[in-house]
Amino acid sequence: MAHKKGVGSSKNGRESHSKR
């Protein structure tokens, strides 16, 4: 999940999986 970009696994990781 948060291993997609690795930028802010706390905030970015959560938004990334919601946007992607």
ZADOLO-94637 format. One record per residue: residue number from 1; x, y, z of N, C-alpha, C, CB in turn. Coordinates in nm, 4 decimals, m for minus. Each point is the difference from the previous one (the first is absolute). Glycine has a CB too. Example, Ala and Ser with C-alpha at 12.3 -4.5 7.8 and 13.67 -1.06 7.14 Angstrom:
! residues 2
<k:1&n_X:1.3190&n_Y:m0.5690&n_Z:0.7800&ca_X:m0.0890&ca_Y:0.1190&ca_Z:0.0000&c_X:0.0900&c_Y:0.1200&c_Z:0.0000&cb_X:m0.1892&cb_Y:m0.1173&cb_Z:0.1246>
<k:2&n_X:0.1542&n_Y:0.2223&n_Z:m0.1966&ca_X:0.0820&ca_Y:0.1190&ca_Z:0.0060&c_X:m0.0770&c_Y:0.1090&c_Z:0.0730&cb_X:0.1184&cb_Y:m0.0628&cb_Z:m0.2145>
END
This chain:
! residues 20
<k:1&n_X:0.0833&n_Y:m0.1202&n_Z:0.0000&ca_X:m0.0833&ca_Y:0.1202&ca_Z:0.0000&c_X:0.0870&c_Y:0.1254&c_Z:0.0000&cb_X:m0.1813&cb_Y:m0.1249&cb_Z:0.1218>
<k:2&n_X:0.2543&n_Y:0.1408&n_Z:m0.0128&ca_X:0.0842&ca_Y:0.1207&ca_Z:0.0115&c_X:0.1369&c_Y:m0.0264&c_Z:m0.0606&cb_X:m0.1224&cb_Y:0.0704&cb_Z:0.2090>
<k:3&n_X:0.1302&n_Y:m0.1776&n_Z:m0.2853&ca_X:0.1295&ca_Y:m0.0335&ca_Z:m0.0614&c_X:0.0006&c_Y:0.0352&c_Z:m0.1482&cb_X:0.0312&cb_Y:m0.1851&cb_Z:0.1668>
<k:4&n_X:m0.1244&n_Y:0.2718&n_Z:m0.2040&ca_X:m0.0072&ca_Y:0.0378&ca_Z:m0.1414&c_X:0.1016&c_Y:0.1093&c_Z:m0.0332&cb_X:m0.2433&cb_Y:m0.0618&cb_Z:m0.0022>
<k:5&n_X:0.2363&n_Y:0.1700&n_Z:0.0776&ca_X:0.0929&ca_Y:0.1108&ca_Z:m0.0254&c_X:0.1034&c_Y:0.0094&c_Z:0.1127&cb_X:m0.1807&cb_Y:0.1247&cb_Z:m0.1264>
<k:6&n_X:0.1391&n_Y:m0.1540&n_Z:0.2476&ca_X:0.0946&ca_Y:0.0069&ca_Z:0.1116&c_X:0.0202&c_Y:0.1423&c_Z:0.0470&cb_X:0.1134&cb_Y:m0.2024&cb_Z:m0.0866>
<k:7&n_X:m0.2107&n_Y:0.2913&n_Z:0.0619&ca_X:0.0152&ca_Y:0.1400&ca_Z:0.0430&c_X:m0.1089&c_Y:0.0321&c_Z:0.1013&cb_X:0.1019&cb_Y:0.0664&cb_Z:m0.2233>
<k:8&n_X:m0.0666&n_Y:m0.0677&n_Z:0.3493&ca_X:m0.1012&ca_Y:0.0281&ca_Z:0.1035&c_X:m0.0956&c_Y:m0.1167&c_Z:0.0099&cb_X:0.0177&cb_Y:0.2476&cb_Z:m0.0410>
<k:9&n_X:0.0343&n_Y:m0.3614&n_Z:0.0776&ca_X:m0.0819&ca_Y:m0.1206&ca_Z:0.0104&c_X:m0.1216&c_Y:0.0238&c_Z:0.0893&cb_X:0.2052&cb_Y:m0.1405&cb_Z:m0.0349>
<k:10&n_X:m0.1975&n_Y:0.2402&n_Z:0.1192&ca_X:m0.1109&ca_Y:0.0272&ca_Z:0.0929&c_X:m0.1102&c_Y:0.0785&c_Z:m0.0716&cb_X:0.1606&cb_Y:0.0004&cb_Z:0.1964>
<k:11&n_X:m0.1219&n_Y:0.1062&n_Z:m0.2649&ca_X:m0.1007&ca_Y:0.0852&ca_Z:m0.0652&c_X:m0.0087&c_Y:m0.0335&c_Z:m0.1499&cb_X:0.0435&cb_Y:0.1847&cb_Z:0.1700>
<k:12&n_X:0.0680&n_Y:m0.1842&n_Z:m0.2353&ca_X:0.0007&ca_Y:m0.0253&ca_Z:m0.1437&c_X:m0.0461&c_Y:m0.1428&c_Z:m0.0296&cb_X:0.1866&cb_Y:0.1670&cb_Z:m0.0287>
<k:13&n_X:m0.1398&n_Y:m0.2590&n_Z:0.1082&ca_X:m0.0361&ca_Y:m0.1402&ca_Z:m0.0220&c_X:m0.1499&c_Y:m0.0202&c_Z:0.0060&cb_X:0.2179&cb_Y:m0.0690&cb_Z:0.0965>
<k:14&n_X:m0.2849&n_Y:0.1440&n_Z:m0.0110&ca_X:m0.1448&ca_Y:m0.0157&ca_Z:0.0156&c_X:m0.0723&c_Y:0.0683&c_Z:m0.1180&cb_X:0.0245&cb_Y:m0.0079&cb_Z:0.2551>
<k:15&n_X:0.0247&n_Y:0.1208&n_Z:m0.2958&ca_X:m0.0659&ca_Y:0.0738&ca_Z:m0.1097&c_X:0.0293&c_Y:m0.0691&c_Z:m0.1336&cb_X:0.0190&cb_Y:0.2184&cb_Z:0.1297>
<k:16&n_X:0.0996&n_Y:m0.2740&n_Z:m0.1389&ca_X:0.0417&ca_Y:m0.0632&ca_Z:m0.1254&c_X:m0.0942&c_Y:m0.1164&c_Z:m0.0324&cb_X:0.2419&cb_Y:0.0666&cb_Z:0.0415>
<k:17&n_X:m0.2735&n_Y:m0.1443&n_Z:0.0580&ca_X:m0.0812&ca_Y:m0.1187&ca_Z:m0.0238&c_X:m0.1476&c_Y:0.0377&c_Z:m0.0177&cb_X:0.1638&cb_Y:m0.1376&cb_Z:0.1335>
<k:18&n_X:m0.1947&n_Y:0.2593&n_Z:m0.1016&ca_X:m0.1392&ca_Y:0.0460&ca_Z:m0.0171&c_X:m0.0134&c_Y:0.0671&c_Z:m0.1378&cb_X:m0.0282&cb_Y:0.0332&cb_Z:0.2533>
<k:19&n_X:0.1353&n_Y:0.0290&n_Z:m0.2959&ca_X:0.0000&ca_Y:0.0690&ca_Z:m0.1296&c_X:0.0249&c_Y:m0.1022&c_Z:m0.1115&cb_X:0.0837&cb_Y:0.2155&cb_Z:0.1083>
<k:20&n_X:0.0123&n_Y:m0.3027&n_Z:m0.0864&ca_X:0.0348&ca_Y:m0.0993&ca_Z:m0.1041&c_X:m0.1053&c_Y:m0.1096&c_Z:0.0017&cb_X:0.2494&cb_Y:0.0489&cb_Z:0.0214>
END
